[in-house]
Amino acid sequence: PPSVPFLEMNIQKGPLQRFISQARDIQIFGILLLLAGTLDFVWIANYPHYALKVFGTTFSGWAGEFVKYQHPFIHWVLGYGFFKKNLWAFWGYLIYLALGCLSEVVTQVIEGFHSTRTAMILVSLLFGCYIFLRRDAFLSSSL
């Protein structure tokens, strides 16, 4: 069949379409998670008496240290997974989000309303919705 030149034009994607199709937003969030983990680690190291509340409870001794230091570790692991766009990071993030929000709600039920914590829950849920809508950006991985 004869070729029609105007139908064979190479239509270029714009910068925003390339950014979205290459999931650069997910990778940037991965970098931000790595940074957040590092800041968490520095905070915990500089304030050793800081006690993280989990489901309205604080822990002492080795359990308290484990609870505190798991958060930077989780941020680092999820940040790596987001940067690599691994599917396990998508599910890990949603589980971490659900547990974190549930823990904050329980803490507020026990200790009373706190506007900053409530704002963090709402922002986290909105961002979780965005990640859920971008779920196709995550690739299957062997882990």
C-alpha positions as CSV (number, residue, x, y, z in Angstrom):
1,P,0.0,0.0,0.0
2,P,1.1,3.6,-0.6
3,S,2.5,5.5,2.3
4,V,0.9,8.7,3.5
5,P,3.6,11.0,4.8
6,F,1.5,13.1,7.2
7,L,0.2,9.9,8.9
8,E,3.8,8.7,9.6
9,M,4.8,11.8,11.4
10,N,6.8,11.2,14.5
11,I,4.8,12.9,17.2
12,Q,7.0,13.8,20.1
13,K,5.8,13.7,23.7
14,G,6.0,16.9,25.7
15,P,8.3,17.2,28.8
16,L,5.4,16.6,31.2
17,Q,4.2,13.5,29.3
18,R,7.7,12.1,29.3
19,F,8.1,12.9,33.0
20,I,4.9,11.0,33.8
21,S,5.4,8.1,31.5
22,Q,8.9,7.5,32.9
23,A,7.5,7.7,36.4
24,R,10.0,10.4,37.5
25,D,7.5,11.6,40.1
26,I,7.7,8.1,41.7
27,Q,11.5,8.2,41.6
28,I,11.6,11.7,43.1
29,F,9.4,10.4,45.9
30,G,11.9,7.6,46.4
31,I,14.7,10.2,46.8
32,L,12.5,12.1,49.3
33,L,11.9,8.9,51.3
34,L,15.7,8.3,51.4
35,L,16.1,11.8,52.7
36,A,13.3,11.4,55.2
37,G,14.9,8.2,56.6
38,T,18.2,10.0,56.9
39,L,16.6,13.0,58.8
40,D,14.7,10.5,61.0
41,F,18.0,8.7,61.8
42,V,19.8,12.0,62.6
43,W,16.8,13.1,64.8
44,I,16.8,9.9,66.8
45,A,20.6,9.9,67.2
46,N,20.5,13.5,68.5
47,Y,17.6,13.0,70.8
48,P,18.1,9.6,72.4
49,H,15.3,10.1,74.9
50,Y,12.7,10.6,72.1
51,A,10.0,7.9,72.5
52,L,7.9,7.2,69.4
53,K,4.3,6.5,70.1
54,V,2.9,3.5,68.3
55,F,-0.8,2.8,68.8
56,G,-0.8,5.2,71.8
57,T,2.1,3.4,73.5
58,T,5.7,4.1,74.0
59,F,8.3,1.5,74.6
60,S,11.5,1.5,76.6
61,G,14.7,-0.4,76.5
62,W,15.7,-2.5,73.4
63,A,12.1,-2.6,72.3
64,G,11.9,1.2,72.3
65,E,15.2,1.5,70.3
66,F,13.9,-1.1,67.8
67,V,10.6,0.8,67.4
68,K,12.4,4.1,66.9
69,Y,15.1,2.9,64.5
70,Q,12.7,0.8,62.3
71,H,11.2,4.0,60.9
72,P,14.4,5.3,59.2
73,F,15.0,1.8,58.0
74,I,11.5,1.5,56.5
75,H,11.9,4.9,54.8
76,W,15.3,3.8,53.3
77,V,13.9,0.5,52.0
78,L,10.8,2.1,50.5
79,G,12.8,4.9,49.1
80,Y,15.0,2.4,47.3
81,G,12.0,0.5,46.0
82,F,10.3,3.7,44.8
83,F,13.4,4.8,43.0
84,K,13.7,1.4,41.3
85,K,9.9,1.4,40.7
86,N,9.5,-2.0,42.3
87,L,6.0,-3.4,42.9
88,W,6.9,-4.6,46.4
89,A,7.5,-0.9,47.3
90,F,4.0,0.1,46.2
91,W,2.4,-2.6,48.5
92,G,4.9,-1.9,51.3
93,Y,4.0,1.8,51.2
94,L,0.3,1.2,51.3
95,I,0.7,-1.2,54.2
96,Y,3.0,1.3,56.0
97,L,0.5,4.1,55.3
98,A,-2.4,2.1,56.7
99,L,-0.6,1.1,59.8
100,G,0.8,4.6,60.4
101,C,-2.6,6.2,60.0
102,L,-4.3,3.6,62.2
103,S,-1.6,4.1,64.8
104,E,-2.1,7.9,64.8
105,V,-5.9,7.6,65.1
106,V,-5.6,5.2,68.0
107,T,-3.1,7.6,69.7
108,Q,-5.6,10.5,69.2
109,V,-8.4,8.4,70.7
110,I,-6.3,7.7,73.7
111,E,-4.6,11.1,74.2
112,G,-7.1,13.5,72.5
113,F,-7.3,15.4,69.3
114,H,-4.1,16.9,67.9
115,S,-4.4,19.2,64.9
116,T,-0.9,18.7,63.6
117,R,-1.2,14.9,63.7
118,T,-4.6,15.1,62.1
119,A,-3.2,17.2,59.2
120,M,-0.4,14.7,58.8
121,I,-3.0,11.8,58.6
122,L,-5.0,13.7,55.9
123,V,-2.0,14.7,53.9
124,S,-0.6,11.1,54.1
125,L,-4.0,9.7,52.9
126,L,-4.1,12.2,50.0
127,F,-0.6,11.2,48.9
128,G,-1.5,7.6,49.4
129,C,-4.4,8.1,46.9
130,Y,-1.9,9.7,44.4
131,I,0.4,6.7,44.8
132,F,-2.5,4.3,44.3
133,L,-3.6,6.1,41.1
134,R,0.1,5.9,39.9
135,R,0.3,2.1,40.6
136,D,1.0,1.3,37.0
137,A,4.3,3.1,37.3
138,F,5.7,0.3,39.5
139,L,7.3,-2.6,37.8
140,S,7.1,-6.2,38.9
141,S,10.2,-7.3,40.7
142,S,11.7,-10.6,41.7
143,L,11.6,-9.8,45.4
